Amino acid sequence: MPIAAKVPTAKPTRKRVPVFNFAAAVTQAIKELGAREGGTYGLQLDTRAGLLELSPYEDWVACRFEDVARANVEIRHGQLNPHSGKWNWYFDKPDAADVERFKQQIGSIVEVAHDQAR
């Protein structure tokens, strides 16, 4: 009875799917809108509703307005907590399109702040 020769088999190659870094993408997007490092949340952005503190995470962005009364008057979208000024954004499996939509929402309150400064 012949002995079966061991034939080397190629190991299956796994393609590495790049992991989307939502926090880094949001950080870059809001810096493009004028955000700067600092504050309690790590990033700050001047808006028509006052100073907005931001802290991006893996699938959400923590936001809080410093001037709660002003934010209650100016902010008409998202889920603003009328007592604390928190304006958090949550995402399910965020991708680049979510970052762009978030940037547009934040940009809508930043553009007016820039226009008023002129």
N, C-alpha and C positions, 0 to 999 in steps of 0.2 A: 504494500500500500504506500503510494507516494506521499511524502510530507508536503503539505501546502506551503508554498512560499509566502512569506509576509510581504504584501505589496504596500509600500508606503502610500498613505492616503493624505491628500492635502487637507489641511485644517480649513474649515469654512471661515471665510473672512467676514467679519462684521463691519459694516459701514457705520462709522460713528456719525450719528446725527448731531449736528451742532445744537447745543442747548441755547435757547434764546434767553439772554440776560435782560429781563424786563426792567429791573432796577437801574441798570447801567443805561439802558435805552431811554428811560424816562428822565434820568438825570441829565443826559445829553440834550434831550428835547427841551427841557425847561431852562437849561443854561442858554440855549439858543434864543429863548424868549427874554433873557436878561437875569435869570436867577443867579444868585451868588451863594457861596458857602458861608455858613454862620447860623446863629440862633439855636434854639433848643432842638429843632427837628433836623438840623444839618444843612438845609437850604432855605433861602429866603427870596421872595419875589415881590416887588412892588406892583400893586394892582389898583384899580379904581375903587376897590373895596378895602383898601389899606394893605398893610404888610401881610403876606401869606407865607406861612412856614410849611415846608414840604419835606417828607421823608419817604422815598420810594422803597418798596420791599419786593419780594418775589412775585406776588400777584395782587398787590394793592398799593395805594399811595395814601399815606397819612398826610392830611392837610389841616391847618388851623389858621383862622384869621385872628390877628391881634386885636383888631377893633370889631368886636362882635356886633355892636349896634349898627355900624356902617355896613358890615357884611349883610346883615338882615335886610337892609334897604337895597343894596346893589345886586346881590346874587339871586338869580331867578331860576337857576337850573342846578341839577345835582341834589344831593341830600344834605343841606346845610343844617346843622344842629343850631337852633336859634338861641340856645342858652350858652353853649361852650364855644361856638364859632368853628367847631370841627366840620370839615367838609371832605370826608374820606371817599376814596374811589376804589371799588373792588372789581376784580376781573377773574374770569374763569378761563384758565389756560391762555394767558395773555400772549399776544403776538405783535408784530410791527404795526398792524392796522389799529390795534388798541392804543398803542403809543401815539399814533398820529391823531386819533380821535381825541385822546386826552389832551394832547398839545393844542388842538383846535379849541377845545373847551376853555383851557387856561388862557390861551392866546386871546380869546374873545374879551376877557376882562383886563388883559395887559395892554392891548392896542389902545383902548380908550385912555388908559393912564398915560401912555406916551403922547397921545393926541392933546390931552389937557396940558401937558408940560410945554407945548409949543406956544 
